[in-house]
């Protein structure tokens, strides 16, 4: 079992005002799954992703990752866990400006305790994997939005994480670039990577194999995708 949560709750406290965001969620995710967490704005899906990705803590409940209870870890332990185990892809790319594609992808290795004898070679490998081997020396302001998101995916892969979180990864992209990104995520899942996709779009969510539907901080449906959408881009996926 990769992820198991029981009775997960999240409250935000601002002075004396308590805002309850998650209301006791329980579910599990196996290694190798492709799961979409879907819901409208305000449903709690991003808050849930932040907790699952060790960017935030639950207020109540239990969270086990790879069989380990992580709710009691210190901030430093959580940060180390996050860097070693999690790859993030965000809607806004979060790339360093005026920095090359190659250097952006190598960045997580600077904070990693894993030995990497040839960081440049590893970065080149993951960039080739997402179809950007010809963009290594380009700066991030010299490439398209779709290419920026593929750089972000390569960066997420650099540490060979246990799981990839993609938060609205096609939100800032045109339909062609969005299809390319979804094709990469599906190919990575086919290769054994666990992928969790956060989206408010039904169309995008149907590229996953399972959909966890959220509304008002609750899971209202958890189902397998019976008619899965397959994103094909022969230019990228070898």
C-alpha positions as CSV (number, residue, x, y, z in Angstrom):
1,X,0.0,0.0,0.0
2,X,1.5,3.3,-1.1
3,X,-1.0,5.7,0.6
4,X,-3.6,5.1,3.3
5,X,-5.5,7.8,5.0
6,X,-8.1,7.4,7.8
7,X,-10.4,10.1,9.1
8,X,-8.3,12.9,7.6
9,X,-9.5,16.3,8.6
10,X,-8.1,19.8,7.9
11,X,-9.1,23.0,9.7
12,X,-7.6,26.4,9.2
13,X,-7.7,28.8,12.2
14,X,-7.5,32.6,11.7
15,X,-7.7,34.3,15.0
16,X,-11.0,32.9,16.5
17,X,-12.5,31.8,13.2
18,X,-12.2,28.0,12.3
19,X,-12.6,27.0,8.7
20,X,-13.2,23.3,8.2
21,X,-11.9,22.2,4.8
22,X,-11.6,18.4,4.9
23,X,-14.2,16.4,6.9
24,X,-12.8,13.0,7.7
25,X,-11.5,11.4,4.4
26,X,-10.6,7.7,4.3
27,X,-9.1,5.9,1.2
28,X,-6.0,4.1,0.0
29,X,-3.9,4.2,-3.2
30,X,-1.8,1.3,-4.4
31,X,1.6,1.6,-6.0
32,X,1.3,2.0,-9.8
33,X,-2.2,3.6,-9.8
34,X,-3.2,6.6,-11.9
35,X,-5.8,8.5,-9.8
36,X,-7.6,11.7,-10.5
37,X,-8.8,13.8,-7.6
38,X,-11.5,15.8,-9.1
39,X,-13.9,18.5,-7.8
40,X,-14.9,22.2,-8.2
41,X,-13.0,25.1,-6.7
42,X,-13.4,25.0,-3.0
43,X,-13.9,21.2,-2.8
44,X,-10.7,20.6,-0.9
45,X,-8.8,18.8,-3.6
46,X,-5.7,21.0,-3.5
47,X,-5.6,21.0,0.3
48,X,-5.7,17.2,0.1
49,X,-2.9,17.1,-2.4
50,X,-0.8,19.4,-0.2
51,X,-1.2,17.0,2.7
52,X,-0.5,13.9,0.7
53,X,2.6,15.6,-0.8
54,X,3.9,16.7,2.6
55,X,3.4,20.4,1.9
56,X,0.9,20.7,4.7
57,X,-0.3,18.7,7.7
58,X,-3.7,17.3,8.6
59,X,-5.4,18.6,11.7
60,X,-6.8,15.2,12.6
61,X,-6.6,11.6,11.3
62,X,-4.0,9.2,10.2
63,X,-1.8,9.2,7.1
64,X,0.5,6.3,6.2
65,X,2.9,6.5,3.3
66,X,4.7,3.3,2.2
67,X,3.5,1.7,5.5
68,X,4.9,4.5,7.7
69,X,2.8,6.8,9.8
70,X,4.0,10.3,8.7
71,X,1.6,12.4,10.9
72,X,4.2,12.6,13.7
73,X,7.3,13.5,11.5
74,X,9.1,16.8,12.2
75,X,9.1,19.6,9.6
76,X,12.7,18.6,8.6
77,X,11.8,15.0,8.3
78,X,8.8,15.9,6.2
79,X,10.9,18.1,3.9
80,X,13.4,15.2,3.4
81,X,10.6,12.8,2.7
82,X,9.0,15.2,0.2
83,X,12.2,15.7,-1.7
84,X,13.1,12.0,-1.9
85,X,9.6,10.5,-2.5
86,X,7.5,13.1,-4.3
87,X,7.6,14.8,-7.7
88,X,5.4,17.8,-8.2
89,X,4.0,19.3,-11.4
90,X,2.1,22.6,-11.0
91,X,-0.2,24.6,-13.3
92,X,2.2,27.6,-13.1
93,X,5.3,25.5,-13.9
94,X,7.4,27.1,-11.1
95,X,10.5,27.2,-13.2
96,X,13.5,29.5,-12.5
97,X,13.7,32.4,-15.0
98,X,16.9,33.2,-16.8
99,X,18.1,29.7,-16.1
100,X,18.6,26.9,-18.6
101,X,16.2,24.0,-19.1
102,X,19.0,21.6,-18.0
103,X,19.8,23.6,-14.8
104,X,16.1,23.8,-13.8
105,X,15.8,20.0,-14.0
106,X,19.0,19.4,-12.0
107,X,17.8,21.7,-9.2
108,X,16.2,19.0,-6.9
109,X,19.4,17.1,-6.9
110,X,21.0,19.9,-4.9
111,X,18.7,19.1,-2.0
112,X,18.8,15.4,-2.3
113,X,20.7,13.0,0.0
114,X,20.7,10.4,-2.8
115,X,24.1,10.0,-4.4
116,X,24.1,11.3,-8.0
117,X,27.5,10.9,-9.6
118,X,26.5,12.6,-12.9
119,X,23.6,15.0,-12.4
120,X,23.9,16.4,-15.9
121,X,23.6,12.9,-17.4
122,X,20.5,12.1,-15.3
123,X,18.9,15.5,-16.2
124,X,19.6,14.8,-19.9
125,X,17.9,11.4,-19.6
126,X,14.7,12.7,-18.1
127,X,14.6,15.5,-20.6
128,X,14.9,13.0,-23.4
129,X,12.1,11.0,-21.8
130,X,9.7,14.0,-22.2
131,X,10.9,14.9,-25.7
132,X,13.1,17.9,-24.8
133,X,16.6,16.6,-25.5
134,X,17.0,19.4,-28.1
135,X,16.2,22.1,-25.6
136,X,18.9,21.5,-22.9
137,X,20.6,24.9,-23.2
138,X,17.5,27.0,-23.8
139,X,16.4,29.4,-21.1
140,X,12.9,29.0,-19.8
141,X,11.7,32.2,-21.3
142,X,12.7,30.9,-24.8
143,X,10.4,27.9,-24.8
144,X,6.6,27.5,-25.1
145,X,4.1,26.8,-22.3
146,X,3.8,23.2,-23.3
147,X,7.6,22.8,-23.2
148,X,7.7,24.5,-19.8
149,X,5.3,21.9,-18.4
150,X,7.4,19.1,-19.9
151,X,10.5,20.6,-18.2
152,X,8.5,20.6,-14.9
153,X,7.6,16.9,-15.5
154,X,11.3,16.1,-16.1
155,X,12.3,18.0,-12.9
156,X,9.6,15.9,-11.0
157,X,11.2,12.7,-12.3
158,X,14.8,13.6,-11.6
159,X,14.9,11.9,-8.2
160,X,12.9,8.9,-9.4
161,X,10.1,9.6,-6.9
162,X,7.6,7.1,-5.5
163,X,4.7,9.3,-6.7
164,X,4.0,12.2,-9.1
165,X,1.5,14.8,-8.2
166,X,0.2,16.9,-11.1
167,X,-2.0,19.8,-10.0
168,X,-4.0,21.1,-12.9
169,X,-1.1,20.4,-15.3
170,X,-3.0,21.4,-18.4
171,X,-4.7,24.5,-17.0
172,X,-2.4,27.0,-18.7
173,X,-2.0,25.1,-22.0
174,X,-3.7,24.9,-25.4
175,X,-5.4,21.6,-26.3
176,X,-2.4,20.3,-28.3
177,X,0.1,21.0,-25.5
178,X,-2.4,19.6,-22.9
179,X,-2.6,16.4,-24.9
180,X,1.2,16.1,-25.0
181,X,1.4,16.5,-21.2
182,X,-1.4,13.9,-20.6
183,X,0.4,11.5,-23.0
184,X,3.6,11.8,-21.0
185,X,1.8,11.2,-17.7
186,X,0.0,8.2,-19.1
187,X,3.3,6.8,-20.5
188,X,5.0,7.4,-17.1
189,X,2.2,5.5,-15.4
190,X,2.4,2.7,-18.0
191,X,6.1,2.5,-17.0
192,X,5.2,1.9,-13.4
193,X,5.1,5.4,-11.9
194,X,2.2,6.2,-9.5
195,X,0.4,9.4,-10.7
196,X,-2.1,11.5,-8.8
197,X,-3.8,14.1,-11.0
198,X,-5.7,17.0,-9.4
199,X,-8.2,18.7,-11.7
200,X,-11.6,20.4,-11.9
201,X,-12.2,19.2,-15.5
202,X,-14.1,16.0,-16.3
203,X,-12.3,15.6,-19.6
204,X,-8.9,15.7,-18.0
205,X,-9.9,13.4,-15.1
206,X,-10.9,10.7,-17.5
207,X,-7.3,10.2,-18.6
208,X,-6.8,8.5,-15.2
209,X,-7.8,5.0,-14.3
210,X,-9.7,6.0,-11.1
211,X,-11.5,9.1,-10.1
212,X,-11.9,10.3,-6.5
213,X,-14.7,12.9,-6.7
214,X,-14.7,15.6,-4.0
215,X,-17.3,18.2,-3.0
216,X,-17.4,20.4,0.1
217,X,-14.4,18.6,1.7
218,X,-15.9,15.2,1.4
219,X,-15.4,12.3,-1.0
220,X,-18.7,11.8,-2.8
221,X,-17.6,9.2,-5.3
222,X,-14.6,6.8,-5.8
223,X,-14.8,4.9,-9.0
224,X,-12.8,3.2,-11.7
225,X,-12.8,4.9,-15.2
226,X,-14.7,2.6,-17.5
227,X,-14.1,4.6,-20.7
228,X,-10.6,5.9,-20.3
229,X,-9.3,8.7,-22.6
230,X,-6.0,7.8,-24.1
231,X,-3.8,10.8,-25.1
232,X,-1.7,9.9,-28.0
233,X,1.3,11.9,-29.2
234,X,3.6,10.0,-31.4
235,X,6.2,12.8,-31.5
236,X,6.9,12.4,-27.8
237,X,6.3,8.9,-26.7
238,X,8.9,6.5,-28.1
